[in-house]
């Protein structure tokens, strides 16, 4: 099935964007933490590296799965973690007294929300999943296997 070239470009932007954000959070955790409104404490630096590795792996999985099949699950995973990130950042912003830190937290939450929604949109455009083949095989099996009463 032929894909829309604009959709393909958006998918690549999303995949490489996720890898880039992940790499930035992993390799420059203090700067990344400040950019999204968090204080770069030792704990925050460790969390940024964890989130960075997670995002880079999900972006890489999305990129590879587009070629091999099964991309839908990777997009759903990315969308879900982004929505949870948005909730966490919103919670932190609401606890923050005010000022530029609070604004940056809300901007980070909004960005995560947009990426989360994009992830679910991309999941809806993914061609097929590894489960589609299994569903087809089970349907064939159900058609050809007689069901005996009492079993």
C-alpha positions, 0 to 999 in steps of 0.5 A: 500500500502506498503511503502519503509522502507528507505522512512519511515525512511526519513519521521520520520527523517524529522518530528522529525527533524522539531519538534526538530528544532522548540522546539530548536528555541522556548526554546533556541531562543538566541542560535538558532538565533546566530546559524543561523547568527542573532543577538539575540535582543529582536525582534529576540528572539520573532521571533525565538519563533514564528518560533519555535512554527510554525515548531513544530506544522507543524512537529507534524501535519505531524507525526499525519497525516501520521497515520490518512491521510491528510499528503500531505497538512502538507508537502506542508505547511512545504515545503512552509514555509521553502522556504520562510525562505530560502528567508528571510535568503538569503535577510538578508545575502545579506544585511550583510557586510561579515564575519562569520555572513553572512556565517551563514546566508547563511548556514541557508538559504541553510538548509531551502532550503533543508528542503523545497525541502524535504517537497515537495518531501514528499508531493509527496510520501504521500498516500492520502489526505482528498481531495481524498475522496471528489474527489471520492465522487464527481466523483460518484455523477457526474456519477449518477446524470443526467444533465437536459438541461437548468440547 
